[in-house]
Amino acid sequence: MGWHGYLTLGCAVLGALALVGYGRSLAGMSRAQRTVLAVGRIDRVREPRHGSSAKDGIPVVISFRDPSTGQDFTVTNDGSCGEKIATAWTGREIGVRYLRGRPHAFRFTLGLEQGGRGLGWPNTAVFLIYVALVVGAAIDRGWPLALIGFCGPWAVLAACSLPQSRRDAKRNADTLNSMAAVPGRVVAVLKDVSTDSDGDTSTSHTPVVVFTTHEGTAITAYCNSGLPKPAESYGREVTIHYAPADPADFTADLARARRSRTTDITFSVLGLIATVAATVVGAVVQWRA
């Protein structure tokens, strides 16, 4: 069987998986549709120990109520239990996801949105089918089709999302301009050592800062950027800029945050220009062929 046969077989398998996924979603049986989202609240926050690992997040105690039974639960984030809580304060709302009837098998999530219809995997299967067809067409008829097939849809998506990106950029700029400054202090520097496939080791340091907002809320958070020489920052007094609407949005270097947002916008625009240009080149070459 030649590569065309393998390509056809692969597309057929992916198509079958996509149909199963869409069928489960229509029947309301996907994992996302069977997942309960409860809103938990942080009851207690403990400062991480200096020199410990940053993998588990800020140690917290969270309470939530199972919507179906009304039973209350009090849990901690010890071990692997979903998204890492890197910013914590008493009273912060944290999402708690679990399959119906299994509240003890919970997973934390920072988002409070429902899980959707479970279309992630079937949509991925359809996308892989599209990629396979584009690759097959490019092999048969030349590289211009690859440019058209890959860059064209990305250009359309980027162009359609550009108005939303502009609104997000304006909202981010307004957030940065409205940030309030308060004193903070580095209460711990967390250390993690990792080894890559070649046996080389690398060490990362994560400062933990505490600060109190003007509203009187005490925040404990990982400060992953904005502090020079983070490995040597233990005990350092710092200035924290935070968004009053959401203290989880904070920075220790406001100028750097503004530059980062500007850079993100620039790369988005350059990406749109590059994909449009690649699509046009592919179309012109294919038309002249």
C-alpha angles and dihedrals in degrees: 000000000000127000090270088062093049090048091051092047092049092049090049092052092047090047091053091050090049092051091050090050094049090046092053090049093051089049091050092241102116118120092247091054092049092050120102120216113207123181111233129188130213111246100178137015126201126194113243117248114260110256096018126122125283094211098094099048130226109335108248142162114226131192124201140164125229103237093211099050104020090230116148123226132191115199142162132223095239111143128357108335109142131288118013115252102224097165121042141172134161109275097021112144116238125184117238117199128190140145115272110278094014106087091150090064091064130157124199121231129183091213120080096201123115116260096251126224100311096252096138098098098041090047089050090052091052090048091052090051089053091049091050092050092049092049091048092049091048092052092049100041107021142267098294089075089055090056092048094043097047105029098037097065091042090052091051092048092047092049092048092049094046095091090051090047090053091050090049091049091051091047091049091049091050090049092052091048092051096049117127124219122228134164118262139178135214105238098176142006113215120210131206127178119200132184123211128213091272092056095252116140128217130188126213125194123204118191117213115213131193124202138158121229123227086255090061099254114144111220128197114189148157111252103206097172142019099054118103115227094005093187089063098041100096109132094008120147111229140175115242124200113202138176109248091215092055120014089194085074101075141130139195091210113044095180091053091049090054091050091048093053090049091050091051091053091048093052091048092054092045090049091053092049092048095050093047091048092048091049092050092048091050092048093049094047092046092049092051094046 
